[in-house]
């Protein structure tokens, strides 16, 4: 995967973004030191962006598809109202264990529920609706996650999809790998969907915001 944003600008943006609280610093350090693919974690800039989205949209119910180690869930939890709640789906038991441990240490344990198992099955059973849905899981299922999300999001809610640049691979015609093909298909599917309005942002590895028309 290539850097989408020049690392110098990424570092500058991070240095001009409000500092992360100690519980996120600790989680980020463990993720970098112990996980095989620490790049799956949203960074501090995107994490603060997610927090801002929750705050400005006044979301109180959030669905996250793809917990990883819990960094993004904790970022969003910081902007929830007192009665707010995040349901986050994770298929990897080890990732879920790390996330639960850090969520418990953060003070947001009452606001975040980690559900293990295949996300498509989990989401289908959730009653909804949700004010914000964050998609950041296996790329092959992005279109399926999106279609389910459309049935679970509120009328004024936001669907947020991460990694929609996929390291720049989406514009490389020579890259026909499964994940790249899946992200291309997702991007094309969303922009052609007359049920929604979307905007793709050049934040980190590409973030697409979607709302119902």
N, C-alpha and C positions, 0 to 999 in steps of 0.2 A: 504494500500500500504506500502511495506517495503522499507527501504533505500537500494538502490543498491550500492552506494558508501558509505563507512564508513563516518559518519558525520565529524569525525576529519580530514579526508583527504579532504572532500568537503570544510570544513572551511579553511584548509591550502591552497587549490587551489584558493579559493576566495581571500584570503589575498595576493596571489602572482599573481593576475590578475589585470590589470589596473583598476583603480577606475571608477565607473559609474558616469556619469554626473548628476548634480542636478535634471534634469527633469526625469531621470529614477529612482533616489532615491525616489522622490516624488510619482511617479506612483506606484512603488513597495510598498511603505508604505500604500497608499490608497487601493491597491489591497488586501494586507494582512489584513487590518483593516475592510474592508467593504464587501468583496466578500465571498460567501459561500464556494468556492473551490479555495482558493488562490494558491494552488499547481499547478493549471493549467498554471500559469505564468512560463515562462522559467526563471531560475535564472540568476545571473550575469555572471557565468562562461559559461553557454550555450549561453547566449545572446552575449557575446564577441566572442564565437566560430562562431556564425552565422554572426556577423560583419566581422570576418576574412574570412569566406567563400565568402561573397559578394566581399570583397576587392581582395582576391587572384584570384577569378574567373573573376574579372572585370565585374561583372554583372551590367547591367544598367536597365533591366526590371525584376522585381521580382513579383511573385504571392504568396500570403500567404493564406492558407486555414485554417481559424480559427484565428480571431484577438484577442479574449478575451479582455483584457484591453489595448492592444497596445504595450506592452513591447517589444516583439520580432520584431515588425515592426519598432519601433524606433531604436532598436539595428542595424538592417540591413540598415536603412536609413543613418546612420552615415558613411557608407562606400560607398555609391552610388556616382557616378560622378555627376557633376552639373546638367546634364539633365536627371538623373536617376529617376525612378518612381516605386512605390510599389502599387499594387492593393491587398487589403486584404479583405477577405470575412468573414462576421459575421452574424449569424442567430439570436442572442439575442440582442434586441434593447437596453437594459440597458448596456450590454458590449460595444456595438457600441458607445453609448453616452459617456461613460467614456473614451474610446479610442480616440474619436474625440476631446474631451476636452484637453486631455494631448498632443495629436499630435499638436493641435493648439498652445499650450503653449511652445512647444519644438523648434519651428523654422523650422520644417520639413513639415509643412502643405501643401506646394506646391508639395511635393514629394510623399505623401501618400494619397490614396483614399480608404475610407472604404465603402464597398458596403454591404448593409443589404439584407438578404434573404437566401433561401436555396442555399448552395454553389454549388451544382451540376448544378443547373439552371444557376447560375451566370457564372460559368466557361465555360459552353457550349456556352455562348453568347460572351465571350471575344475573341478578334481576335488573341492575341498572336503574335509572340512567346515570351516566357519568358526565361531569362538566368538562373534563379534559381526559383524553386517552393518549398515552405515549407508547408508540410502537418502536421497540428496539430489541428484537429477538432474531430468530433464524430467518434469513433473507428469503428462502424458498417459500415461506408461508406469508410473506408480506401482503399479497393481494387478499388472501383468505382472512388475515387479521383485519385488514381494512374493511372488508365487506361485513364482517361481524361488528366491527367498531361502529359502522354506520347505523346499525340497529340498536346500539347501546348508548350513543352520545345524545345529549340534550339538544334541543333546537338551536340554542346559541352556544353550544359547546365547541371545543377545538380538538381535532385529531392532530397529533404531532408525530411525524415519522423521522427517525434518525437514519444516518448513513446513506442518504439518497444520492450522494456522489460516489460512494463506494471507492474511496481512495483515488478518484479520477478515472476509474476503469470504465464508467458508464459512457465516456466519450472516446474510448479506445476501440475502434472497430475490430482490432485483432483479438480483443479479449472476449472469448465466448464461454468463459467458465460459468458454472451453474449459478453461483451467487451473483455474478455480474449480470447475467441474463435475467435473473429474477428481479433485481433492482431496476433494470431498464424496463422490464414489463410492468412493474409497479408504477414507476414514474409515468409511463405512457398511459396506463390505465386511469390514474388519478386525473391527469390533465385533460383527458378526453371525457371524463365523467360529468355529464351535465347536471348531476344532482348536487355538485359541490363547487366551491370556489377554493383555489389553492395558490400558494406562493412558495417557491423553493428558495431558501436562503443560503448564502455562502458562509454559514457558521460551521466551523470545524469540518466535519466530513459530509456536510449537506444536511439541512433540516428543512422539512416540508411541513407547512402549516395548512390545515384543511378545515373548512367549515361547510355546513349544509347551506344550500341556497335557499 
